[in-house]
Amino acid sequence: LRRKMKDSVTEEHLYLGFSHQYRDSIFPLHTSISLFLLSYCDCKLFKIFLVPTDENVDDHSVTKNLSGDLEVHLISRCQLPVVVQSCCLPAVVVKDGKFCRAGLSVVLRHIIQKTYEADPSRKDVLELLGFKKTCLKACAEVSQWTRLCEISIPLAVEGFLTASPEHCQTIPPDILQLERKLGEPVRVHNDDKIRRQKLQQQKADAKAAVPVLGKEATEEGKAVQMHEPSLPGLELSIAFSKLLAQEVSDAVSREAPHIRRTKTSDLPLLDHVFAEGLYFTLADIVLLPCIHQFLVCSKNRGKSLVNLPLISSWYRRVQEVPGVKKAAGKCNMELLQLPELMSAPGEQLQEVSSVPDELEEENEASHFIGGPRPTMTKLMENGIVAEFSPHPCPNWTLDWTNLPSAVSPGEGK
């Protein structure tokens, strides 16, 4: 049945760049990411071509460490279809060569969609696109998150791996930014409901802990609990229930009356389980090969990961996702078994939180370059002519330095 479905889908060619191999990864990292997703999806719908930057690369040396069930061909840059030659790889081209999709996020989202089209039972693959299927859909020029996953972190890791030991003593700013992102509160579409469930769970846990502490230690115990880092217990159960297609138990989902009456502002915040929040998405697939290489290199250089407790926890958690270890095995990725790390001290957290401010200043300094508005084009195509008039107060100016960066038209460059 699967073969019949595969035959009914038009064959497409996937072109991936190749500069070199380093340990268990192929570079650029965009290529390793693409191959990892293909292995995770068990997708064989594409004819895969590697495009070496060095024309003298030996065919056998390139393909010997690739997954055994992925057939890969080498092709020189000059042999590429004309439509691909002016594109940044990775790129996907329909067999007739007249239509091309280029860019990492676009290609990865297309692989997921083609996998699901060929086999609609693979809903686990479709879930990688997240709520409303928008994961990494916004381009890097608009979305800071897409830019971080698609461009900044792969480039930062590649630079870290090639730097000399004396030039890689500090953690790359983009890795620190990811650490900070993983520490931010999570927002999801059913945010209020899950936060009420978390409040109910916290109250139940606190009530169960009181008898153990004893009457004389109750106040002291409360003080200790306030300083303990909250673990994503409910978040973890919800995330893995979705991964395993299980329903969350009724005991967790029922709300007590006093929980329902609690104001939204008083509800506990949700913790990150995966990169984008509670659910395993394409963003985790993109980040795993990059962070894996960074951690392996850090370990080999004897660097401590105490500054990155959230990234380390995320790395361990991703390994528990069904199919991740199998895909890593196909790609010859020997995933590390990291020890539990305590939360970073205050000084280290300040170092992490200082990075985004520098990036925001850089964004504020960049100039916004406008262009024709797509909305105006749509109006004109439908016979609606927009009339323009002079601004009634042309002398008005806005002090952008005193406004939040998110309202600036230049946000995201």
Disulfide bonds with the S-S distance in Angstrom:
none
